[in-house]
Amino acid sequence: MTDTVENVAAAELRQFIERIERLEEEKAAIADDVKDVLGEAKGRGYDTTAIRTIIRLRKKDAAERIEEETLLQAYMAALGME
């Protein structure tokens, strides 16, 4: 009986691991695609750092962006950067 439970658990565990491995492969392929698009944008003269910043900021709602900008300005002022 214990042998059967261990075999079932091992098979299920193997399935989880294989699914994760497939997802990791897909994630790597998508990361390569993003890199290609950024390279294309850079080739057209766009600043990829600015593009990445805009993408990061677009993921946040307006209140989060305002809070982040306010905090950043306060820190910069404290360091004499403004």
N, C-alpha and C positions, 0 to 999 in steps of 0.2 A: 504494500500500500504506500509506504513512504517513498519507494522508488518511483511510483506513478506520479505522486505529487511533485517530486523533484523534477521529473521529466516535463511535466506540464509547466511548472514555474520556469524552468530553463527555456522552454520553447517560447513562452510569453515574453520573457526577458530578452531573448534573441530578437523577437519581432520588434520590441521597443527600440532596441539598439539599432537594428537595420533601418527602421523608420527615421530615427534621428540622423543616421549616417546619410540617408537620401536627402533629408532636409538640409543638412550641412553642405552637401554637394550643390543643391539648388541655390543656397545662399551664396556660395562662392561664385556660381555662374552669374547671379544677379549683381554681385559686387563687381565682377568684371564688366558687365554691361554698363553699370553706373560709371565706372572708370572710363570706359570708351566714350560715353556721352560727355563727361567732363573734359576729356581730351579733345573732343570735337568742338566744344564751346571755347576751350582755350585756344584752339587753332583759329577760331573766328575772332579772337581778340578779347574774349570775356575773362574777367578775373574769377577764377574758380573758388578762391577763398570767399569772395563775396557771395557767389552762388550757393556755396555750402552754408554760409551764415543765413542767407534768406530761407533756404530749405528748413534749417533748424528752427528759425523764428516762425515760419508758417505752420509748424506743428503745434505752436502754443496759441492760446487764445489771447485776445487783446490785453486783458488784465495781467496775465503772466508776462507778456512782453513789456508792458509799462513798468511793472515791478522790477523786472530785470534791468531795464534801461535806467531806472531811478537809482537802483543800487549801484550799478556800474558808474554812473555819474558821481554819486557820493564817494565811492572809493577813489575815483580818479581825482576828485577835488581834494580829498584827504592827502593824496600823494603829490599834490601840486601839478597835476597834469592838465588842468583846465585853465 
